[in-house]
Amino acid sequence: MAEIEREAMEYDVVIVGAGPAGLSAAIRLKQLDADINVVVLEKGSEVGAHILSGAVLDPCGLDALIPDWKEKGAPLNTPVKEDNFYMLGEAGEVRIPNFPMPPLMNNHGNYIVSMANVCRWMAEQAEELGVEIFPGMACSELVYGDNGEVKGVVAGVFGLEADGSYGPGTEPGMELHGKYVFLSEGVRGSLAKEVIAKYDLQAGKDVQKFGVGMKEIWEIDPAKHKEGTVTHTMGWPLNGNAGGGSFVYHLENNQVYVGFVVHLNYKNPHLFPYMEFQRFKHHPMIAELLEGGKRVAYGARAISEGGYQSMCKMVAPGVALLGCSVGMVNVPRIKGNHNAMLSGKAAAEAAYAAIQDGRAADELTAYEVEVRSGAIGKDLKKVRNVKPMWSKWGMLPSLALGGLDMWTNTLGFSLFGTLKHGKTDAEATEPADKHKVLDYPKPDGKLSFDRLTNVSFAMTNHEESQPCHLRLADESLPIAVNLPKYAEPAQRYCPAGVYEVLEGEDGPRFQINFQNCVHCKTCDIKDPSQNITWVTPQGGDGPNYPNM
Ligand SMILES: Cc1cc2nc3c(=O)[nH]c(=O)nc-3n(C[C@H](O)[C@H](O)[C@H](O)COP(=O)(O)OP(=O)(O)OC[C@H]3O[C@@H](n4cnc5c(N)ncnc54)[C@H](O)[C@@H]3O)c2cc1C
């Protein structure tokens, strides 16, 4: 094939991903120097289209970045007024009082927000400062310089043929070069994954851990709506089969975010995270809230859970990883947006100082030092043992010991040191014949829905003629290995029904319905054979979330 010719554009800083991390970096760079050239590239059709959080936002990140965010009209309209935590059994619930919880778990002072809308507002602030933002532009490749440094990205490749080749309608995209490239792709970023492997950035750190989070927006009976109420649950229906739990947040306009997170280190490959979520809504406490209401949106996204000990090295020549591309979620608080913002700010300050000194394409060590020793490191260090305790000892002991550990860490010490996570989530999957098949009730179409119906509420769309963006290293492996050994769990762990095993005349066949993909990245994480690689499809494809 002839060499592909692309135009190149030069910037000071190229930012991949318009989430809270990337947008914060862009805003901070322009605050520091109005003349610095900054571009933000976003694969969603518009800023916010691929953003999915709970979300209860701790405003500390925004306070640091834009102290007058209130006067500037930031959409933080719903302060948390009530904070509840329940342990669920099948037929009832027990309220865990707030007083034994360490102060860091308190949600007062936080806001229930649509992070998609917060990002849209942040993009407006960035554009007012002169940042160039291009939505609908997926960054599909990294560009390396002569010395192996990251020099830029390729963005805006459209119209590839189904086999990945260039055809008459293919637009080759362009190269965007920067003195520094920021990868703020969120959890399991596809370019970040390449950089982590190329520069061995996970070396000496614990493995990264993940969960899959699924979320619906409901409009409920106004008589049952309590604006500002935050509820978290644990226990039923997961019980001992997996770690995880739910969140129910009452935002404005009689809407409620109903979400469920399943930790991806579950062993039983028969487990069906999506159906656990659907079953959860039939708990009497939740069913009573939702009955008479309607679900208006659905989405899913992986969430990073490794925390403090799993944060990879975040800088390599010419490149820095931000936010959840590193993994900065405080797991017991289920919060990462504040740290994503703080990381964007810190990366911007390091890049600005470097550029002032005439530097380019080297390692922004000052950024990493700030993340580990500053507010982000302090936030994550206090809770570092909660997740490994849960993985090792289960929910109840980890509630008690994790609570104790968070208390002692608040006072500045831990009785446990720093616990390790151990296996990756893919490695945690055990053979199917060691576990029982789990039965899930059929969705009733009122409170619970089948996957494909729900996926239509993510408004996801992929041009069918383009290549499949879920790449198998070995096409035979799903049927030859995963099916006999693990009952091919892709059929169940994918919250969008992308993967199917179909019976044909010649035996079973693995089918990938990539058009349904909601870009959650669970397959890339959980496939026990690590045979699936998620690469970005062309820009503008994927979900179109309204106010997730
Ligand atoms: C179910 C769930 C509930 C959560 N609840 C909360 C909560 O209540 N509070 C809280 O603070 N945090 C919560 N989090 C965590 C929070 O969502 C993350 O910490 C946060 O989104 C990280 O921000 P980010 O900017 O790093 O990445 P993201 O928000 O994921 O943004 C990344 C952006 O980059 C774009 N992108 C990715 N790859 C490319 C590419 N190659 N080219 C172009 N664009 C690209 C994406 O489309 C996206 O817009 C939750 C997460 C989940 C999954």
The ligand as a MOL file (V3000), in Angstrom:
LIG
                    3D

  0  0  0     0  0            999 V3000
M  V30 BEGIN CTAB
M  V30 COUNTS 53 58 0 0 0
M  V30 BEGIN ATOM
M  V30 1 C -21.0580 4.1460 36.6510 0
M  V30 2 C -20.0510 5.1500 37.1220 0
M  V30 3 C -20.3900 6.0020 38.1420 0
M  V30 4 C -19.4840 6.9640 38.5720 0
M  V30 5 N -19.8840 7.8290 39.5450 0
M  V30 6 C -19.0910 8.8680 39.8640 0
M  V30 7 C -19.5670 9.8740 40.7450 0
M  V30 8 O -20.6950 9.8360 41.2300 0
M  V30 9 N -18.7070 10.8770 41.0420 0
M  V30 10 C -17.4570 10.9720 40.5170 0
M  V30 11 O -16.7300 11.9180 40.8220 0
M  V30 12 N -16.9860 10.0220 39.6850 0
M  V30 13 C -17.7820 8.9820 39.3320 0
M  V30 14 N -17.3230 8.0470 38.4240 0
M  V30 15 C -15.9310 8.1060 37.9570 0
M  V30 16 C -15.7610 9.1740 36.8560 0
M  V30 17 O -16.6760 8.9140 35.8210 0
M  V30 18 C -14.3500 9.1690 36.3060 0
M  V30 19 O -13.4350 9.2680 37.3500 0
M  V30 20 C -14.1540 10.3290 35.3200 0
M  V30 21 O -15.0420 10.2000 34.2450 0
M  V30 22 C -12.7270 10.3990 34.8010 0
M  V30 23 O -12.6040 11.5050 33.9570 0
M  V30 24 P -11.6210 11.4750 32.6880 0
M  V30 25 O -11.6460 12.8480 32.1200 0
M  V30 26 O -10.3500 10.8670 33.0880 0
M  V30 27 O -12.3030 10.4440 31.6620 0
M  V30 28 P -13.7220 10.4210 30.9640 0
M  V30 29 O -14.7270 11.1580 31.7690 0
M  V30 30 O -14.0090 9.0060 30.6420 0
M  V30 31 O -13.5210 11.2380 29.6140 0
M  V30 32 C -12.7280 10.7360 28.5770 0
M  V30 33 C -13.1460 11.3860 27.2700 0
M  V30 34 O -12.1860 11.0470 26.2820 0
M  V30 35 C -12.8330 10.6490 25.0900 0
M  V30 36 N -11.9140 9.7410 24.3770 0
M  V30 37 C -11.4680 8.5430 24.8190 0
M  V30 38 N -10.6010 8.0130 23.9320 0
M  V30 39 C -10.5040 8.8890 22.9070 0
M  V30 40 C -9.7630 8.8820 21.6890 0
M  V30 41 N -8.8950 7.9040 21.3940 0
M  V30 42 N -9.9150 9.9320 20.8420 0
M  V30 43 C -10.7510 10.9620 21.1650 0
M  V30 44 N -11.4790 11.0080 22.2990 0
M  V30 45 C -11.3420 9.9900 23.1670 0
M  V30 46 C -14.1020 9.9910 25.5920 0
M  V30 47 O -15.0860 9.9340 24.5740 0
M  V30 48 C -14.4930 10.8820 26.7620 0
M  V30 49 O -15.2890 11.9580 26.3510 0
M  V30 50 C -18.2000 7.0580 37.9810 0
M  V30 51 C -17.8600 6.1860 36.9530 0
M  V30 52 C -18.7810 5.2400 36.5080 0
M  V30 53 C -18.4190 4.3500 35.3640 0
M  V30 END ATOM
M  V30 BEGIN BOND
M  V30 1 1 1 2
M  V30 2 1 2 3
M  V30 3 2 2 52
M  V30 4 2 3 4
M  V30 5 1 4 5
M  V30 6 1 4 50
M  V30 7 2 5 6
M  V30 8 1 6 7
M  V30 9 1 6 13
M  V30 10 2 7 8
M  V30 11 1 7 9
M  V30 12 1 9 10
M  V30 13 2 10 11
M  V30 14 1 10 12
M  V30 15 2 12 13
M  V30 16 1 13 14
M  V30 17 1 14 15
M  V30 18 1 14 50
M  V30 19 1 15 16
M  V30 20 1 16 17
M  V30 21 1 16 18
M  V30 22 1 18 19
M  V30 23 1 18 20
M  V30 24 1 20 21
M  V30 25 1 20 22
M  V30 26 1 22 23
M  V30 27 1 23 24
M  V30 28 2 24 25
M  V30 29 1 24 26
M  V30 30 1 24 27
M  V30 31 1 27 28
M  V30 32 2 28 29
M  V30 33 1 28 30
M  V30 34 1 28 31
M  V30 35 1 31 32
M  V30 36 1 32 33
M  V30 37 1 33 34
M  V30 38 1 33 48
M  V30 39 1 34 35
M  V30 40 1 35 36
M  V30 41 1 35 46
M  V30 42 1 36 37
M  V30 43 1 36 45
M  V30 44 2 37 38
M  V30 45 1 38 39
M  V30 46 1 39 40
M  V30 47 2 39 45
M  V30 48 1 40 41
M  V30 49 2 40 42
M  V30 50 1 42 43
M  V30 51 2 43 44
M  V30 52 1 44 45
M  V30 53 1 46 47
M  V30 54 1 46 48
M  V30 55 1 48 49
M  V30 56 2 50 51
M  V30 57 1 51 52
M  V30 58 1 52 53
M  V30 END BOND
M  V30 END CTAB
M  END
